[in-house]
Amino acid sequence: MRLVQVAVHADDLDRATEFYTVLLDAPPLARFDPGLVFFDLDGVRLLLDRNAPTSLLYLHVENVHDTLDKLDGLADLVSPPHVIFSHHDETLGPAGHDEWQAFIKDSEGNTVGLVAFQKP
């Protein structure tokens, strides 16, 4: 079994599409009017949908600080970047890496966790 799709609530599809295009550094895969926009998350579809509930996504990024800089003015910071765990084995992340997280609100009020694995 594998995850196929995650839906995120979006009141304003144009605004949400702009936000996720910048965050993901990729254009949407498809748009179906009146209210569905799809992005690709490494084989998992991200659906922006007016009828979806709010959600909490955790997205892998190369560097939390750089991603926040890229989103300057597009997102509200909920929790600044911080190390939440040091991985000593491969159970939940790459061994020998610190796991950095920051939390933002997207353009539609959904919380998004930014996660990066970096060597200390």
matplotlib code that plots the C-alpha trace (Angstrom):
import matplotlib.pyplot as plt

x = [0.0, 1.2, -0.1, -1.6, -3.0, -3.3, -6.0, -5.5, -8.2, -8.0, -10.5, -8.7, -7.3, -5.3, -3.6, -3.0, -1.6, 0.8, 1.9, 2.5, 4.2, 6.8, 7.1, 7.5, 9.4, 7.2, 4.0, 0.8, 0.2, -3.4, -6.3, -9.9, -12.5, -14.3, -12.0, -9.3, -5.5, -3.0, 0.8, 3.2, 5.0, 7.5, 4.7, 2.0, -0.6, -1.2, -4.8, -5.8, -9.6, -12.2, -14.1, -11.2, -10.7, -7.7, -4.6, -1.1, 1.5, 5.2, 7.2, 10.9, 13.0, 16.8, 17.2, 14.5, 16.1, 16.5, 12.9, 11.7, 13.7, 12.2, 8.7, 9.4, 6.0, 3.9, 3.7, 3.2, 5.8, 4.2, 7.4, 10.9, 13.5, 14.9, 16.4, 13.9, 16.0, 19.4, 19.2, 21.7, 20.2, 18.0, 14.7, 13.1, 15.7, 19.2, 21.8, 24.2, 21.8, 19.9, 16.3, 15.3, 11.7, 9.8, 6.1, 4.3, 0.7, 0.1, -2.0, -5.2, -4.5, -3.3, -0.2, 2.8, 5.8, 9.1, 11.6, 15.3, 17.9, 21.3, 24.7, 25.5]
y = [0.0, 3.5, 7.0, 8.3, 11.7, 14.4, 17.1, 20.6, 23.2, 26.2, 29.1, 31.0, 28.5, 31.1, 32.4, 28.8, 27.8, 30.7, 29.7, 26.1, 26.8, 28.9, 26.4, 23.4, 25.2, 23.5, 24.4, 22.4, 19.2, 20.0, 22.3, 21.4, 24.2, 25.1, 24.0, 21.4, 22.0, 19.1, 19.2, 16.3, 15.5, 12.8, 10.5, 11.6, 14.0, 17.2, 18.3, 21.9, 21.7, 24.2, 21.4, 19.7, 20.1, 22.0, 19.9, 19.6, 18.6, 17.9, 18.5, 17.6, 20.6, 20.8, 23.6, 25.1, 28.5, 28.8, 27.8, 30.4, 33.0, 31.9, 32.3, 35.8, 37.5, 34.5, 32.6, 33.4, 31.8, 29.7, 28.1, 29.2, 26.7, 24.4, 21.0, 18.5, 15.3, 13.9, 10.6, 8.0, 5.3, 5.0, 4.4, 7.8, 9.6, 9.4, 8.4, 11.2, 14.0, 16.6, 17.0, 20.6, 21.7, 25.0, 25.5, 28.1, 28.9, 28.6, 31.2, 29.4, 29.0, 25.3, 24.5, 23.2, 21.7, 22.2, 19.3, 19.1, 16.5, 18.1, 17.1, 18.9]
z = [0.0, -0.7, -0.4, -3.7, -2.9, -0.2, -0.4, 1.0, 1.5, -0.7, -0.7, -3.4, -6.0, -7.8, -4.6, -3.4, -6.8, -6.7, -3.2, -3.9, -7.3, -5.3, -2.4, -4.6, -7.3, -9.9, -11.8, -11.3, -13.2, -14.0, -13.2, -13.5, -13.1, -11.0, -8.2, -8.4, -8.9, -8.8, -8.1, -8.0, -4.7, -5.9, -7.2, -4.7, -5.9, -3.9, -4.6, -3.9, -3.4, -2.1, -0.4, 1.3, 5.1, 6.4, 6.8, 8.2, 5.7, 6.3, 3.2, 2.8, 1.7, 1.2, 3.7, 6.0, 6.2, 2.4, 1.8, 4.3, 2.4, -0.9, 0.6, 1.9, 2.3, 1.0, 4.3, 8.0, 10.3, 13.0, 14.4, 13.5, 12.3, 15.0, 15.4, 16.7, 16.6, 15.9, 14.0, 15.2, 13.1, 10.0, 11.8, 11.1, 9.1, 7.8, 10.4, 11.3, 10.4, 12.4, 11.6, 11.2, 11.2, 10.8, 10.5, 8.3, 7.3, 3.6, 1.7, 2.7, 6.4, 6.3, 8.4, 6.5, 8.3, 6.5, 7.2, 6.3, 7.2, 7.6, 8.9, 12.2]

ax = plt.figure().add_subplot(projection="3d")
ax.plot(x, y, z, "-o")
ax.set_aspect("equal")
plt.show()
